Amino acid sequence: MGRSYDLRDLEYWDARIREKVEEFGLRCFPQEFEICDHHEMLAYMAYSGMPSHYPHWSYGKAYEKLKTLYDYGVRGLPYEMVINSNPTLAYLMRDNSLCLQILTIAHVYGHNDFFRNNFNFRTTRPEFTLSTFKAHADRVRAYMEDPSIGAQAVEAVLDAAHALALQCRRNLAVRKRTEEEIREDLRERSRPRTDPFRSIHKPPEFEEPDLRKVPPEPDEDLLLFLRDHNPYLAEWEKDLLTIVHEEAQYFIPQIETKIMNEGWATYWHKQILDSLELPQDLHLEYLVRHNQVVQPHPGGINPYHLGLAIWNDIRRRYDDPEFRREHGGRTGLEEMFATREADRDASFLRRHLTPELIRELDLFEYSPKGEDLVVSAVGNEEGWRQVKETLIRNVGMGTVPVIKVHDADFHGNRTLLLVHWHDGRDLLLEYAERTLEFVYRLWQREVVLETMIEGRRTHLIYNDRGFASRTLK
């Protein structure tokens, strides 16, 4: 049992930690804390941390699941939750010891700095986060209370929208072009270029591109496409798709930077607590808690452990004068701050997970074989690249299939043609069938998904007769 505390203790340690945050050069939003009990923390977890959120049965289900696991001791609660907002909001568990509160306050400032400075979060408009989620909740409740709509109809649309929410653009830092801009670009690219040898060679004939095709180029934003191109959706249905899409766009940067972000916050809570000269009892408890946070997870990846190991390795390598001369001249700390701004998990691992670190961390790849799991690659000379590539493919949005809208008038009968970008991983058919049913519900006409199943090009079809698949020649 750790040392007890009161509010003045928390204020004192928060002030001490903020001094260290400035001393180490972190640039944070203003920080606010809220103390909560385990019931409130469970509710925040079910609502992805938001103090206000629109109602949906799945959040109640998530709450009951979390509470059951907690009540039976199967799963604990996080020490804190941090919201990407300006000011940044964090929840601290009331039952934590003083040492845990100090550690989590320092950890929170690490997340705060990451949210403010990493490029993936620049489109999330943190100054409007809480008001945006509250406005979404108010609109959804208004639709549910409207006698002409009702809760059942609203939840049916939300069910479909939730299933498709992550079928969207992933690089939000790149502005999405309008369809008219794309058509103008296609028109421009199809025109023959000035040829100084045109008197010798016959210039190619101008071929008018098919500018009537919808979409003019493959579109990843499935929810927005359905909203904008199905004229039979009511305005309230289109608004629900907009709400779900906006909230998905808010959370995608967090999905894309889980290892970086947790590693960064862990690195800085350690630097800060090591510099605070804690009393002996607090220092000993801090060492125990920190090591619990960063211990490896057998059979999986602990983002705190892997992220911290890579950040430590970056600093060690770039602080070596010889390495620094060969790699751009930055110090370890300068390289860390530059990486914190410019990377996401996939690029972070690709650039900074070295063969030596893979071996040091004992990373390996395993795969199913019959009813068993077998090790298929280890971090030796032959296998480290495979281990690294497998890890990169399975972080962030890498586990979500890339599916784009190719044609809204396939075969001239308003069938919606989707194409799956096959990267060697087949779709799980039971999920594909259920997902296509949701697309059909929103498109209200036949939907075809082109993919590869066991090496053969296949059309998965959903229409008013249900689901079917057809292998193509």
N, C-alpha and C positions, 0 to 999 in steps of 0.2 A: 504493500500500500504506500503510495507516494505521499509527499508533503501536501497538506491542505492549503487552501489559498482563499483570498477574497478578491473583489473587483480591483482594489487598489494595487494588489500584487500584479494582476494582469496589465494594468495601466503602466506600472513601473517597468515591467519586462518588455512591453510593447515599445515604450519609448527607447529603452536600451537597444532593442533590435533595430528600430528605425535608424538610430545613429549608425549602426553597423551597415545597414542597407546602403546608406549614403556614402559611407566610407569605402565600401567595396565597389561603388559605381553603378549599382542597380538603379534603373529608372522606372519607378512604379506609378500607377494611378493612386489617388487617395484610397486608403484602406479602411473598411468598416468591418466590425466583427459582431456576431450575434451568438449568444450562448443558448444552447438548446438541449432538451433532454432526448432520450432515445426514441420516444414516440415521434417527436418533431423531426429528428434526423431520418427516421424511416420514411416519413412523409416527403421530406425533401429529396431523398434518394429516389422515391417512386416518381417524383416530378422532375427528375434530372437537375435537382438543386434549385429550381425556380420557386420563389415564394408565392407566385400566382401562376396558374396554368389552366387551360380549358379542360373541362371534364371529359373523360372517356373511360369506358369500362376497363381498358387495358391498364390504366394507372391504378385502379382499385385492385386489380389482379396482382400487379407488381408489388403493391403495398402488402397484401396478404401473404404473398410468397416470402418477401423479405422478413416480415414479422414472424412468420412460422419458423423460418430458418434461424432467426435470432432467438426466439423463445426456447427452441430446443438445443441451442448452443452449437448448431451446425455452422453458423456464419456469424462473425462479429460485425461491428460497425466501423466505418472509417473514422480516423481521428478528427478529420475536418472535411468540409466541402468548400470549394472556391468557385465563385461565379465570375465569368468573364464579363465584367461591367465596369463602368466608370461613374462613381467610385466602385471599386471592387468590393464585393460582399463575400464574407466567409463565415461559415458556421463552425463553432467549437462545441464539442461535447461537454456538458456540465460535469459529468462524472470523471473526466480526465484528471490526472494528478497535475500538480503545478509544473513538473518537468515536462509532461506531455503537452501542456498548453504552451510552454515556451518553445518546444520543438515545433509544434504545429504552426504557431504564429510565424516563426522564421521560415518554415516551409511555404506558408501562404504567400509571403513576400516574394519568394522565388517564382511561384506561379504568376503572381501579379506582374512581375517584371517580364515574364515570358509572354503573357497575353498582350502586354502593351507594345512589345518590340518585335515579335515574330511576324513576318509578312503575311502569313496565312490568316491572321486575325484582323487585317486592315479593312476587310469588307464587312465585319460583324457589327459595326456601329455600337460599340459598348456603352456610349452615353445614353442610348435609347433601349438597352436590353430589357430592363425591368418593366418600363412603360409599354414596350412592344408586346411582351408576353401577357401583360395585364389586359391590353387592348384586344389581343387575340381571344383571351378568355371571355371578355365581355361580349364580343361578337358571337362566339359559339353559343354562349348561354342564351343570347337573344334569339338565335335561330331555334334553339331547343324549346324555348318558351313560346315561340310563335305558333298559334293553333294551326296555321296552314302548313307548317313544316313538321315540328315535333322532334323529340329526342331520338326516336327510332330511325327516322330518315337521316338525321345528322350523323348518327353513329355508323350507318351503312356507308356513307361517303367517306367518313374518317377511317373506317376499316380499310377501304381500298387505298386511300391516300397514304396511310401509314405503311402499307405493304410496298408502295412504290417510291417512298420519300427519298431513298438514297440513289435512285436512278436519275442522277442529275450530274451537272458539270462538277468536276473535282478541283480544277485550278481556278479558284474564284478571283485570283488577282488579275486574270486576263478578261477584259471586257467582252461580253457576248455581243456579237454583231446582230443587227436587225436583219430580217429576211430581205428587205429592200437593199441593204448594204451588200449582202451576199450575192444577190442577183446582179447588182451593178458590177461587182467584182468578177462574176462569171462572164458577164458581157464583155468586160474590158479584157479579160484573159483570152477570150476566144478570138479577138481581133488580131490579124496578122501584124507582126512587128515590122518596123522600117528595115528594109533589106538593101544594103548598098549594091548588091549584085542582082537586083531585080531585073536589070536589062538583059542579064544572061540567063537567069533562072526564072521560070514562071512562078509568080507568087502564089502561095496557097489560097484557095478560095475561102471566103469568110463563111463560117458555119455558125448559124444562130444557135446558141445553147437552149436547152429546154427550160425556159424560165417559168413555165406554168407548174412545174413539179413542186409538190409540197411534202416535206420541207425542201428547199433548194439544195441543202447539204445535210448529211446525217445530224440529227439533233439528240443530245444526251438528256435534255431537260424534259423527261417524260410527262411529269405532272403539268408543267406549263404548256407543253404541246397539246395535251388533252384539253386543258382549260381554254386555250386560244383557238382550237380548230374543231371542237364539237359544238355546233350551234344549238344543240338540244339541251345542253346543260343550263339550269337556272342560274341566276346571278348569285344566289346564296351558295350553290354548289361550287361555282367558280371561286368564290371567296374562300371557301374551306380549303380548296386545293392551293390557293395562294398562301394561306396561313401555314399549312403543313410544309409547303416548299420553303417558306422563309425560315421556319424553325429548323428544318434539316440543314439549310445553308449555314445557320448559326453554329450547329454542332459539328459540322464536317471538319473544320480546322482542329477541333479537339481530338477527333478520331485520327486525323492525319499526323498528329504530333505527340501521341501518348508517351512514347519512349523518351523522346527529347524533353518533353515538358516535365515528366515525373523525375527524370534524371537530373534536370536543371534545378528543380526545387529541392531535391535531396542533396545535391552538391552544395547549394547555398545554405541550407539549414545546418549542414555539418560545418561549413566555414564560419558561419555566424556563431553557433554554439561553442565551437572550439575557441573562439576569440572572446567569449563573454566572461571567462574565468568564473564558472559556476561554482557554488559551494559543493563540497565533496559528495554529499548525498545526492544532490541533483545531477552532478557530473556522472556518477556511477549509473544512475538510472537512465540518463541520456544515452550512455554507451550501449546499455542493454536494448533500449527502445530502437535506437538507430540500427543496430545489427539485426533486430527482428524485421525492420522495414526492408532491408536490402538483402536478406537471405534468399538464395535461389529457390525457384519453385521446381521441384522434380517433375520432369515431363512437360514443362511449359516454360514460358518466358515471364520473369518478374520485371516489369518495365522500370521499376525503381533500381533494381540491381544492374540490369544491362545498361540503362541510361547513365547511371552514375559511373560505371566502369569506363564507358566511352568518353565521358566528359573528363574524367581523371586522366585518361590516356592522351587526350588531345593536349591537355596542359603539360603533361610530362614530355611528350614528344617535341612540342613547339618551344618549350623552355630549354631544350638542348641546343646550344649555339650552332653546332654543326648542322643539325636537322633544319633549324630555322633559316640558315643561309641558303639551303637547297630548296626551301619551300616558301619563299615569298617574304621572309624577314619579319613576320609577326611573332610577338611573344605568345606564350600559351594563353594568357588571359585575353589578349587581343583576338586571337583566333577563336576562342570560345564565344566572345561577344559577337563576332562576325557570323559565326555558325548559328548562334541563337536567333539572329535576324533572318537568315536567308535559306534555312533548310526546313524540310519536313522529314518524317521518320525514314522514308524510303531513300532520300538523298543523303540523309545523315548517316545511315548504315552503309550506303554505297561508298561514301567518301572517307568514313572514319573507322569502320569496323575492319581492323587489320587481321591478316592471318595469325599473327602472334597473339592478338587478343582473343580470337576464336579458340585457339588452343588453350590459352590461359583460363578461359571461362568454361572449357570443356563443352562447347556447343556441338551438337550433332543433329542429324536428321533421322527421323524414323518414319516408317510408312506401314500400312496394313498389308499383311500377307496371309490370306486365308482368315483364320480367326485370331491370328497373332499379330503383334506389332514387332517389326524387326528394324534394327539400325541399318540404314541404307547409305549413310555417309558420315564421316567424322572429320575433325579439323586437321587432318594430316595434309601432306603435299598434294595428294590426289583429290581429297574431298572437301577442302575448305571453301572452294568456289561454289560448290553445289550447296553446302550448308548456308553460305551467305545469300545466294540467290533465292533459296527456299524461304529464308527468313524475310528478305525484302518483299517477296511476292505475297507474304501473309501479314504484313503490317498495314495499318491505316485502312484506306479504302480498297486495298489490294484483295481483300476477301469478298468484295462486292462485285458481281459480274458487270462488265461494261456492255450495256445494251443501248442501241441507238434507234431512233425512228428514221426509217429510210423512205417510206412512201405512205402517204395517207390515202392513196387511191390505187392500191395494188390491184392489178387486173381490171381497172376501171370500174370497180363496184364499191368504192369507199372502204375496202378492207385495209386495215392498218398493218403495214409490214414493219416488223422490228428485226434487227440483226444483232446477234450476240457476237462480240469480238472474242473468238476462241483462243485462249492462251495456253492450251494444253490441258485445261481442266474442264471436264464436261459439267453441264448443269445437272443438279439433282432434280430428276423428273417430277417427284412429288411436289417439290417447291415450285418448279416451273409451271405445273398445271394450276396450282392454287393462285400463283401470281397472275397468270394469263386470265384467269377468271375475274380478278380484280380489274385488269386493264379493260376487259370486255364490258364490265359493269360501267366503267366511266366512258368508254368510247361508244358503246351501245351498238356496235356492229362487229363483224368478224375481225379477229386478230390473228396474225400469223407471226410466229417467231422463228427465224432461221438460225440454226446452230449446228454444231457437230456432235453427233452421238456415236461413241466408239469408232471415230475416224470417218464417219459417213455424214454427208450433208443432209440435214433433216429439217423439215418444217413441223413445228408444233402449232396446232391450230385450236382456237377456241371460238365457237359460235353458238347459235341457239340450240344446237344439237349436243353441246358439251365439248369435251376435250378429245383430240385425235392427234396422231402423229403420222407423218408421211416421209419416207426416205427418198431422197432425190437421186437421180442418176448422175 
